């Protein structure tokens, strides 16, 4: 598995490849660094690549929804994100690292990942041209 690092302040942008398509591209400073594709239009399985590594994302649960993340064809979850609609969601990695995902602005569509609910890691917001992420500190891999 390769390692992909983004410097603090890096601006990442998600763009839909084609209108009505379930395929997205992640770019950093205008250069493609990842992809995300839903396998079926209304499906629960997505596949993505970043830093040369393939990941799968599986949405499950009805009353208590969550998403699991696996590397390649592995049967072991690398991460699980429990989704909560009324408060912050929790992202837990296999090694034990925990992050919260929650809204940072009532007036704008803006969310962020926080370490221990306090240290802002990355923020995410939607724009007319797509979705943008500002990386404050991150290492993948």
N, C-alpha and C positions, 0 to 999 in steps of 0.2 A: 504494500500500500504506500502510495506517495503522500507527501505532506504538502499542504497548501497553506500559506500564511498570507494574511492581509495586514498591511500597516494601519495603524490608527489613523482614522480620517478617510480611509478608502471608501469610495462611493460605489456600491454595487447596484445594478439595475436588472430587474426581471422584465423581460419582454416576451409577449406572446408571438410565436413565430408566424402564425397565420390567423386571420380572423376566424372565429368559431373553432379553432384548433385547441387541442388539449396539450400542446407542446409549448414549453417555455425555455428561454435561454437566459442564463445569468452572465452578465458582463461586468468587468472591472476596468475602469478607465478605457472603455471602448473595445476591450478584448474579451472574447468569449472564454469563460472559465468553468461553465457548467451548464447542464440541461436538466429539465424535469418534464416527464411525459406521463400522462394518465393513460393506462392501458385501455380503458373503455370510457366512453363519455360520462356515464353515471356510475362508474366503477369505484372500488375502494382501494385499488392497487396502483401505485405510481412507481416509476423507476427514474432515477436521476444519476448523473455523473458529476463529479467535481474532483479536480486534482488527479484525474486519471483513474479514479476509483468509482465503481458502480454501487449504488445504494438502492434498496427498495423501501418503500413507505406503504404501510398497510393501515388503513383506517378501520377500526372495529368498535363494537359496543354501541348500544342504542341509548340506554338511560345514563350510562357512564362512558361517553365516547373517549377513545384514546387512539394514538397513532404509534406504531412500532417502526423502528428503523433497523434494517439489516444490511450488512456488507455483502455484495455479490449474491451468491446462491446459498449463503450460510443459513442455518436453521436457528441460529442464536441471535436474540435481539441485542443490538448495540445500544439502543436508547429507546425510551418510551416517554411519550408526552400525554399526560392525562389532561383532557380538555375540560375546563370549567367555564360556564357561561356567565356566572355572576361574580367571579373573582379571578385571580391570576391562575393560569394553567401552570403545571409543573412538568419540566423536562428533566429526566433522570438518565444519566449514562451508566452503562454496565460497570464502569469503574467507581461509581458512586457520586460523581459530580452532579450537582443539582442547580437548575436555573429556573427562574420564574418567567412567564410570558404574560404580559398584561398591557392594558391600554395606558398610554402616557398622556393623552390629551383627550378631553371630552369634546372639544370643538373640531378637531381634525381627525382623520382616520390615521392614527399613529399608534404603534405598539412597540414594545421593546423586550429584549431578553435582559434579565438582571441576575447577577450572581448573589445568592443569599438574600434576594429581595431588595438589595440596596445598590450595588455597583452596576451601573449601566454598561452592558456589553455591546449591544447593537440596537439600533432603532430601525423601524420599518414604517413606511408611509406610502399611500397610494397617490398617484398624480394622474393627470390626463394622459400622459404618455406611457404609463406603466406603473410599476412599483419600485420604490427606491429603498435601499438599505444603507445606512451610514455605519461603518464598522468602527467601533471605538477600541476594541482589542479582541483578537480572535486567532486561534490556531486550529486547523482541521487536520487530523491525521495522527 
